[in-house]
């Protein structure tokens, strides 16, 4: 049986393959310090765990749940958005829970894109945007994000192109992998750009509370709901990545369209997970502050590590990663492979995130502080220098 044509130009997700390699090295007895993946290692709020376990005994806990989630869950998201972003939402019509925001990328693409439609994809950016675009038969059009322009899109330059076939634009601020924070001004410009060109702007916003004193939602822009959707997630904010809890927020019309896809793809989110999510969001202010104390310490160590590798880290960034520029003539994949196989330290190559990520490495903050110290000591002891 031959695979579907939609897979012809699609490969297995990089980290799916690379982590198998890392596991194989560990199984063979090599000690690996894994600083490559953004999977939070800190625990979720204890209140969330307790709410989940208590809800297991609820009489309806093990039945199918509403496709739009429990009303209490949507009300908790409403409160969270109002308290954290100052964005008012309608719990009945402008919030759609998802089984992780990654699911939303597929659902949104299936809901709005026809074969041959064009999609603006950030370069560098999250690889799933381009992969899903190909899966649904649409055409990915990369737009440049460059360090010299503070990793922001040049909308004037984009409008000099033919945008008549562009239906959707992915943006992601705070940005992964660079950690760049959005400003209210760039969100206003993006909303205006979407309206002028009849393009649906989708902001993927899972990192806004990690090392960020001023979290923003693109939905805070006046009139944004006419042309904007926002994805969000509890994965990074509350260390609940494995729970698969996300949401998409926007206009009733847009969410009804997405629900046509979603309601044919799943049968609702497990009731106890919704109960745990409600409890987590109620802890937001205190929990986020405590969590960021850990990430501040880890960021310092990750920056020290990058410099020890003769790389220049981006600073004053948000999110779970440090992006660092390689200061030698070596590809990012060769750099990280040398680091992994010779020295037992795994970080991600910037090239995975697009051609504009080449020449950089990405170091995750999702490891205990002691791991960075061990990696730094190893590098300094072994006097690593990468040259051409």
ABEGO torsion letter per residue (X at the ends): XBBBAAAAABBBBAAAAAAAAAAAAAAAGBBBBBAABBBBABBBBAAAAAAAAAAAABAAAABBBBAAEBAAAAAAAAAAAAAAAGBBBBAAAABBBBBEAAAAAAAAAAAABBBGBBBBBBOBBBAAAAAAAAAAGBBBBBBBBBAAAGGBBBAAAAAABBAAABABBBBBOBBOAAGBBBBAAAAAAAAAAAAAAGBBBBBBBAAAABGBABBBBAAABBGAAAABBBBBBAAAAAGAAAAGBBBBBEBAAAAAAAAAAAAAABAEBBAAAAAAAAAAAAAAAAAAAAAAAAAAAAAAAAAAAAAAAGBBBBBGBBEABBBBBBABBBBAAAAAAAAAAAAGBBBBBAAAAEAAABGBBBBBABBBAAAAAAAAAAAAAAGBBBBX
